[in-house]
Amino acid sequence: MYDKSLPLVDLHRHLDGNIPPKLIWQLAHEHSIDLPATSESELAELVFIKDKTSDLLSFLQKLDYGVSVLATPEACYKVAYENVLMAKTEGIDYAEFRFSPFFMANAFGLPLSAVVEAVVEGVKAGNAEHKTQYQLIGILSRTFGVEACHRELASILSYADNIIALDLAGDEFNYPAHLFVEHFKIARNAGLQVTVHAGESGGPQSVWDAINLLGAKRVGHGVAVAQDRKLLDFMLTNDIGIESCLTSNYQTGTWIDTKNHPIKTFLESGVSVSLNTDDPGISNIDIKHEYSIASNTVNLSLKQIKQIQLNGQNQRFLKA
């Protein structure tokens, strides 16, 4: 299924997309928050995606259950800490957790800086206790608009020593890259590296823009890259990685023919593609499940699986 002599790496893993029903239920009771369910098992039926959703935005709506219980910075701290424990339990050797301060703060109007501080401290405590070295990526949630993203960026930059990169996520189609050029210029000047959700609900031009306008060194999902030979060659030449998420792409309707997922094309072209979980809290998966899909459904060879693992190791965003 995967090479156990090589590290298991998860580079595209949303911390705020990994709040499982058990934790949602617990936080709801702690903060007296009503949920549209009368038991944890009933809640799980609402949270977990069954088969697939109609589109990306329907998929993203599932994440609302988790953030609906983030009533205090302490709740955000607990989610961050528990994410470290969950990744460690999965056997993940290295992970980069990404999170959107605005998305986590929105339900209860929490101060953005307090959310970032709580997440940073939660991961730091988890790393110390579990002897891990997981890192953080800040997200700008484009769906909330350009001005909200400026405030989100400011909160992320206030803890830049503990955050390795900046991402842009959300409604790719209606909020294209050109709206966020200034945000990413500021972030790069502050020393943050860049990964961008692109080529998921948008075409190849979305990926070109992520690279040329925002400075992306990795692209989240990027299935549309397979449509553009020039783009494939450019990414190969410039060592720009693709963060593939097989189950997520199926569940969002981005690529439902998993057997013929373009991860094959990326590997055959020599592009540095990694394998990741995306939002395990709603997809109800772990990283080993993704390697099982890659092996048994996509029918990647052991050599190709090993290359994916090496790619993940080589594409890590490490502090200089």
N, C-alpha and C positions, 0 to 999 in steps of 0.2 A: 504493500500500500504506500509506504514511504520509507526512506532510508533512515533507519534509527541511529546510524552513526553520524548523521548530520543534524544540526539544530532545527527545531520546529519554530518557524517565524510567522508572525501575523502582523502585517504592516497596515492593513486597512480594517480597523476594528473600532466601531463607534462605542465609546464608553456610555453615552446616553442612549445608545441603541442596544445596550446589554443590561437592562433592568428586568430580570426575570419575574414571573408572576409571584413567586414566593417573597421576593424582596418588595415588590409593589404592595402586596397584601400587608406585609409587616409595617412598612412606612405609613400606609393608609391608616392602620390602627393606631400607630404611635401619634399621629397628628389629627386623628378624628376626621378623616377625609372619606366621604361617601364614594363608593365605587359602584359601577353598574353590574355588580355580581354579588352573590350571597355567600360565596365560598372561594377558596383559592383555586380549586379545580374548575369552577365555573369561570373564574377570571382567566385562567389559562386558555379556555376555549375562545375567549375574545382576543387575547393578546397574540397567541401563536397563529401564524399564517398557515392555512390549510391549502395545500397545493400551491396556488399562486393568486395574486391580486390582479386587478384589471390594468393597472399602470403604476408608474413610479410614485405618483402623488398618493394613490390609495395605499401603497406600501408604507409611505412615510407617515400616514395617519395612524398606523398601528403603534408608532413610537409615542404617540400622545399619552397612552395609558401610563407608561413609565414616568414621564416628566410631570404628570398630573399630581404626583405625590411628593414632589420636591418642595416642601413647604418652608424649609429652613436651609441655611448653609450646612448645618450638621447633616441633613439628609443627603446633600450633594457629596459631602465627605464620605458618608457611609457607602454610597454608590461607587465612588472612586476606589475606596478601600476594597470593597467586595469584588470589583473588577480585577484587581490584582490577584486575589485569592482564586477567582474562577479561572483565570488564565493559567495560573500555577497548577491548579488541579487538572486542567486539560493537558498539561505537559508542554506548554509553550515556553520555549527557552528565551525568546525575545519578542516583545510586542510593542507597538506604538498605538496607544489609545488616543483617539481623536474625540473632541467634544466641542459643542457649541455653547458658550456661556449664555447667549440670548435665549436659545431654545430651553436650556435648563432653568433659567430664571423666570421665564415668561408667565407660567401659571400663577405664581404668587408674587410677581413683581419684585423679586429679590435683586439686591444690588449686584451688578455684573462682576465687580471686583471681588465681592464676597464669594460668589460662585467659583470664580477662578482660583481664589486662595484655597477654598475648601477642596476642590479637585486636586490641586497641586499637593496639598498636605495629605490628602487621603492616599494618593498614589505613593507619595514619599514614605508614609507610615507602612503601607503594604509592602513596598520594596524592602524596607529595613527588616520587617518581621519575617518575610518569606525569602529573603536573600535573592531577590530578583533585581533586574535593571531595566524595567519597563519604562518607556518614555511617553511624553504627551505631545499631541498636535492640537493646536487651536483651530477651530472652524469658524469661518464667517458664514452664517446662514443667509444666503442670498435672498431667500423667499421673504425675509422681513424688510428688505429694501436697502438702498445704498447708505442712508444715514444711520440706520440701526447697525449696519456693519461697521461704520466708523466707530461707534461706541463700543461695539464688540471687540474690534481691533485694539482700541485703547486699553480695555481690560486685560486682553491677552498680553499686550506688550508690557504691562505693569508687572508681569511675572515672567518676562522673556528668558530669564536665566534658568527657568524650570520647564520651558517649552521649546521644542526643537524645530517646529515647522508650522506653517499656516496652510489651511485648506479652505476651499470654497465648495459648499454643498447646498443641496436644496433644489429648487426649481430651475434647472439648467436651461430649459427652453425659453422661459419668460424673463430670466435675469442673466443675460449673456456676459461673457468675460469682460467686454469693453467697459462695462459699468464699474468695474472694480480695479482698474489699472492703478489708481492712486493708492488704494489700500495695500496692494501687494508691493508697490514701490517702497512704501514706508516700512513694510515688514521685512523686505529684503535688506534694506539699509540698516535695519535693527539687528540683522544677523540671522533671521529665521529662514529656513529652507522652505521649499514650496512643493506641495502636491495639490492637485485640483481634480474634483469630480468633473469629468468631461467625456464625451463620446458615449454617454449612457442613454440619455433621452435626446441628445443632439447628434449631429453628424460629424464627419471628420473635421469640418471647419471649427467646431467647438474645441477640438483637441489642439489644432493649430493655434487658436487664440489663447488657450491655456498656456501653451509653451511660449509663444511670441509676445503676448501682451502681459502675462502674469509671471512668467519665468519658471513654469513648472518643470521640475526634474523627475517627477513621477506623475502618472495620471491614474485617477481612480476609475475603475471599470473599463473605459476606453474601447468598448467592443467595436465602435465605428472605425477605429484605426484600420481594421482589416479591409475596409473599402477603398483605401487610398495607399497605393504602392509607394508613392513618393513620401508619404508620411511615415510609413513603416521603415523605409530606408533612412529617413532623417532621424527617427528615434533610435535606430540601431547605431548610426554613426555617432550620435551625441549621447549615447548611453542614458536615454530617458526611459524609465521603467513603467510598466503597466501593472496595476494592482487588480488582478482578476478575482472575482467573487462569483463562483458558479451558481450556488443555490440562490443567492440574491438576484442575479441576473434572470433566473427562471421565474422567481416569485414576483419580480417587478414587471415581467413581460418584456424586458429588454432583449432577452435571447432565450426563447423557450425550447429551442432544439439543442438541448445540452450536449447530446452526443456529438454534435458538430460545432461546438462552441469555438469561437476564434482563438481561444488559448492555444489551439493546435497551430494555427497560422502564425501566431506570435513566436512560438517555439521554433517552428520550421524556418522562420525568417531571422532567427537569432536575437530577437528583441528580448530584453530582460523582463520577463513576466513572472510575477509571484502569485501565490495562492493565499486567499484570505477569507475571513468569515463575514465581514461587513457588520451586520446587526444580529448577532446570535440570540439576543433576548427575544426577538420576535420570529426569527427564522427557526428557532429551536434546533440549533446545530452546534457543533464544535469544529475545531480545525481538522481533527482526524476524519470527521465526516466528509469534509471537503476533499481531502486526499483520497478517500474511498470513491467519491464521485469521479474525481479526475482519473482514477485508475480503472474503475469498473464500468463507468458510463461513457466517459470521453475516450476511454481505452488508450490512455497515455502509457508509454513503455516505462520500465523502471529507470532507464537512462533519462527520459524526459522528466519524470518525477524528481529525480535527483537534481536535474538542472534547475527546476523550479525552486527547490530548496536552496540551492546555491545562489540563485537570483535574489531570493528574499534576504539572504545573509548579506549579499553585496549591495543591495539597494537600501539598506538601513540608513536612516538619518542620524548620524552620530555627531555629537558636539566636537568642534575642532579642539 
